[in-house]
Amino acid sequence: MSSPADVFQIIPLSDTDVLGGVLHELTGMSFKNLRKMGSLNAKFGPLVTAEKRGAVARRSCEVYFLAPFSHEEVVKFQESHGIKDAQSIYFFNGTAIDLAKEFGVALPVPVGTITRAEMEQLAGGLGTMLHWDTFSAA
């Protein structure tokens, strides 16, 4: 269940990151997660039932981005967080960071953190890149 206090890592992506394919790799995490869920299902049976038995734990993977529609707001956010040369700015929750590591997606170093409540107040708005549940063996 989400909370206004949930913490997200702020990860700016440069032109080099984007041209290097990091966004493609991030979207590919959905397919890798689906294969992972298939393996867990084969081992534990239906995952909702396995969750009720305590065999698996459910987590939410969330990745948002600062909407680029208000250039002034993007620049203001970058300046307030000491971000330079970013093509786009992404916000990863802990599960998304963990899955990126598990699936071999090399992310740039986070430059700070932001809470869900703070993200929801960003004047420029947010876009959603990834938002799905995942399971792992308990």
MARTORNU-229765 format. One line per 5 residues: number of its first residue (from 1); their letters; for each residue z negated, x negated, y of C-alpha. Coordinates in nm, 4 decimals. Example, Ala and Ser with C-alpha at 12.3 -4.5 7.8 and 13.67 -1.06 7.14 Angstrom:
<rs>
1) AS) -0.7800,-1.2300,-0.4500; -0.7140,-1.3670,-0.1060
</rs>
This chain:
<rs>
1) MSSPA) 0.0000,0.0000,0.0000; 0.0966,-0.1445,0.3355; -0.1541,-0.2128,0.6097; -0.1167,-0.2944,0.9807; -0.3074,-0.6165,0.9023
6) DVFQI) -0.0470,-0.7403,0.6490; 0.0636,-1.0923,0.7406; 0.4246,-1.2110,0.7467; 0.5602,-1.5642,0.7811; 0.7979,-1.6161,1.0749
11) IPLSD) 1.1042,-1.8054,0.9526; 1.3861,-1.8823,1.1955; 1.7272,-1.9464,1.0442; 1.9646,-2.1890,1.2116; 2.3433,-2.1802,1.1971
16) TDVLG) 2.3192,-2.4538,0.9337; 2.0844,-2.2419,0.7200; 2.3144,-1.9415,0.7394; 2.6310,-2.1428,0.6732; 2.4459,-2.3083,0.3829
21) GVLHE) 2.4168,-1.9692,0.2143; 2.0483,-1.8852,0.2477; 2.1208,-1.5197,0.3345; 2.3453,-1.4886,0.0297; 2.0696,-1.6367,-0.1849
26) LTGMS) 1.8125,-1.3982,-0.0386; 2.0224,-1.0918,-0.1132; 2.0778,-1.2312,-0.4638; 1.7019,-1.2197,-0.5210; 1.7370,-0.8453,-0.5848
31) FKNLR) 1.9534,-0.9136,-0.8904; 1.7240,-1.1904,-1.0135; 1.4290,-0.9563,-0.9765; 1.6118,-0.6872,-1.1727; 1.6631,-0.9327,-1.4609
36) KMGSL) 1.2961,-1.0280,-1.4392; 1.1972,-0.6599,-1.4598; 1.4197,-0.6210,-1.7671; 1.2405,-0.9106,-1.9376; 0.9001,-0.7693,-1.8512
41) NAKFG) 1.0078,-0.4272,-1.9775; 1.1177,-0.5812,-2.3073; 0.7796,-0.7511,-2.3412; 0.5427,-0.4791,-2.2124; 0.7395,-0.1537,-2.2346
46) PLVTA) 0.7874,0.0787,-1.9366; 0.6441,-0.1058,-1.6378; 0.4643,0.1900,-1.4802; 0.2807,0.2451,-1.8087; 0.2164,-0.1277,-1.8455
51) EKRGA) 0.0749,-0.1287,-1.4918; -0.1671,0.1508,-1.5838; -0.2794,-0.0542,-1.8867; -0.3330,-0.3588,-1.6636; -0.0638,-0.5658,-1.8370
56) VARRS) 0.1438,-0.6078,-1.5205; 0.0742,-0.5988,-1.1480; 0.2992,-0.4365,-0.8879; 0.3732,-0.6034,-0.5547; 0.6046,-0.5190,-0.2687
61) CEVYF) 0.8696,-0.7700,-0.1570; 0.9478,-0.7308,0.2132; 1.1798,-0.9271,0.4416; 1.2589,-0.8027,0.7916; 1.4565,-0.9543,1.0772
66) LAPFS) 1.4338,-0.9344,1.4517; 1.7174,-0.7039,1.5504; 1.9726,-0.8937,1.7598; 2.0662,-0.5959,1.9778; 1.8430,-0.6940,2.2695
71) HEEVV) 1.9238,-1.0558,2.3496; 1.6500,-1.0707,2.6129; 1.3842,-0.9635,2.3613; 1.5044,-1.2177,2.1047; 1.4901,-1.4972,2.3629
76) KFQES) 1.1453,-1.3806,2.4752; 1.0168,-1.3851,2.1139; 1.1657,-1.7302,2.0516; 1.0118,-1.8738,2.3666; 0.6690,-1.7247,2.2921
81) HGIKD) 0.6739,-1.8817,1.9432; 0.8293,-2.2180,2.0317; 1.1472,-2.1454,1.8368; 1.4637,-2.3357,1.9304; 1.8189,-2.3144,1.7982
86) AQSIY) 1.7635,-2.0093,1.5769; 2.0559,-1.7884,1.4933; 1.8189,-1.5234,1.3585; 1.4481,-1.4736,1.2954; 1.3096,-1.3362,0.9702
91) FFNGT) 0.9659,-1.2143,0.8635; 0.8636,-1.2667,0.4983; 0.5577,-1.1225,0.3301; 0.3712,-1.3319,0.0729; 0.5497,-1.1727,-0.2215
96) AIDLA) 0.8908,-1.2551,-0.0724; 0.7822,-1.6176,-0.0181; 0.6538,-1.6374,-0.3785; 0.9735,-1.4880,-0.5213; 1.1937,-1.7176,-0.3120
101) KEFGV) 1.0107,-2.0129,-0.4692; 1.0294,-1.8598,-0.8182; 1.4034,-1.7920,-0.7851; 1.4844,-2.1307,-0.6282; 1.5722,-2.0088,-0.2787
106) ALPVP) 1.5070,-2.2911,-0.0323; 1.3676,-2.1447,0.2886; 1.3131,-2.3250,0.6173; 0.9526,-2.4008,0.7066; 0.7666,-2.1056,0.8644
111) VGTIT) 0.6766,-2.1522,1.2307; 0.3871,-1.9080,1.2399; 0.2626,-1.5705,1.1271; 0.2756,-1.2165,1.2575; 0.1027,-0.8986,1.1407
116) RAEME) 0.2802,-0.5778,1.0465; 0.1219,-0.4106,1.3515; 0.2579,-0.6841,1.5816; 0.6047,-0.6606,1.4265; 0.6116,-0.2852,1.4792
121) QLAGG) 0.5469,-0.3408,1.8507; 0.8448,-0.5752,1.9019; 1.0575,-0.4209,2.1746; 1.3833,-0.5427,2.0224; 1.3187,-0.3610,1.6951
126) LGTML) 1.3410,-0.4722,1.3339; 1.6007,-0.4617,1.0621; 1.5224,-0.4561,0.6914; 1.6767,-0.7148,0.4628; 1.4720,-0.6686,0.1449
131) HWDTF) 1.2207,-0.4006,0.0541; 1.1474,-0.3329,-0.3123; 0.8707,-0.3432,-0.5685; 0.8374,-0.6176,-0.8245; 0.6074,-0.6666,-1.1190
136) SAA) 0.4512,-0.9724,-1.2736; 0.2409,-1.0244,-1.5830; -0.1252,-0.9703,-1.4983
</rs>
